[in-house]
């Protein structure tokens, strides 16, 4: 019942940005307090710190990442922390739920953090978020534009006058590429917004001409599409990549390796990527976040079995992401000789 409530609330938060929500139901607040002491030999569920983690819809890759992490950490810290992975509306919803106090933690991409901190994302409604702070890395999705073979579309500028699928309305990729098209003077005939399943079907049925997705490689829906259709990758030019990186400095240069898809069986594709992080509320105590970092990195082998996203949950990757880190995470990295970057403009809470 709570999962359905949080999912509905997460969608409402994106639309209305509620700011007066109560804290997580049935939770023991870890704010400004030390976690209970337990040697794990006789766990007492009533004394454990209960935390909620925002993920995405059930079955999605982010939900799998979040629930897998929660299961591993719960087993490793039995009696000390109890983490519940909650179904939500995804990364923007997770940022809003942390800001409102409805979730303690959530999986958030850096573009969403940028929109949240600066208040520039459409779903932020002008509000500047201050509570979501990074804890560790857990994903690295690439930009991947593609079309069906024979469309004649080779670069982003060829999308001018075309029908382009950008996922659901107000998703991070929708907002990002709407702005990119405007900056580049590209005017699609239509921006198609729907679920990714419906968007793939629309491409197959000729209702749209191309899709732009942001996903870890390989994107399962594209692999499935290639089983029945010939696909052509849209290769962004160096100039197009440079414009995007200048617009959105959280992006980094990347490559879709040859052989990732049938469509690039024998050549690499230059692209851009960003990081996703598990973020925690600024209200979550420094000690709690430190403990969660310790448990995460001490149980990496188990986490790496969950999926490819959690294979990126290594301390060294934190040094590659110029965002604002939670004080508890900062302490852990400092003690383990990991030098964090100063956050770039827009990737820290604004005064």
Beta strands, then each sheet from edge to edge (+ up, - down):
strand 1: 49-54
strand 2: 81-86
strand 3: 105-109
strand 4: 132-139
strand 5: 142-148
strand 6: 163-165
strand 7: 190-192
strand 8: 210-215
strand 9: 231-233
strand 10: 252-256
strand 11: 269-273
strand 12: 276-281
sheet 1: 2+ 1+ 3+ 12- 4+
sheet 2: 7+ 6+ 8+ 5- 9+
sheet 3: 10+ 11-
end
